[in-house]
């Protein structure tokens, strides 16, 4: 009998989760589709490409919102079994509130693990396709930064020329093995090529070391136009902080790849701090889902009178949103070195755990 009831609770809960996921997916498609259409507005593309890119982008967004999805699904399911009398029937069969909540919480925990191991690699590939496709249509964008297995690529424009910068890797505040092409903005002819072993990009005035400058002219041999200097400065709109902000998105790297290729990703230029932050975010997600179910149960199972349900739903949703943004605030404190970045990822989980541990005592007494 216990197996039948466990199956009933698990399948019913998963069904509600998928219903809520479907609602979020539909809303996400509607909202993001307009943004993609706006991006392709002047590029002579029909609506099929923006729609395809929206489909590629939404699953990754849903994973980020998964704690919120699970919380709403938990509220929905617990209120439904409480309203139709199933909760009382389960108690007749010896299922306490605590046991019911633990079954649902463990279901959410396992659901989170499945998302990490099975779904996340797929969504990472989809978001990678999304970024690569949009990059192909970003050729008219004046400023662009990309980091891939081939190194760092930067494009920026000034009033009279544009600059394309390539580097083998970025480490701390330095770019290594740099080549800079300066092109005429009208004819796209290469005016000058600058090669450097190393550049300090801690601020917008880049300091290049061991620099060779080639002033290119199609009528004169390239060797006669080269100049070597030990140090050289160029001004750029980018510095290391801006590059990190533009390219700190690790959504294209799946959980499995992050675990198995950690050293390789670090050698490609990904910061250890950002890699550790993403890794701990992955590890914390199943625990976070577990706690969101417990949090939802505190606001539903613990309320006895039916008229209180609406009030508790409103309060709990507000509480959930506050906690969700508290997570981002905590990570921001870690990124600014106010606290350890690893601790910053886990602080919201610890805070919710303390709150839920007190609430679980109240649930078990009902």
PyMOL commands that set and color helices and strands:
alter all, ss='L'
color gray80, all
select helices_A, chain A and resi 2-39+47-64+66-83+86-92+97-136+223-225+240-246+255-260+262-267+272-300+306-335+341-364
alter helices_A, ss='H'
color red, helices_A
select strands_A, chain A and resi 144-148+151-157+161-171+174-184+190-200+205-215+226-235
alter strands_A, ss='S'
color yellow, strands_A
deselect
rebuild
show_as cartoon
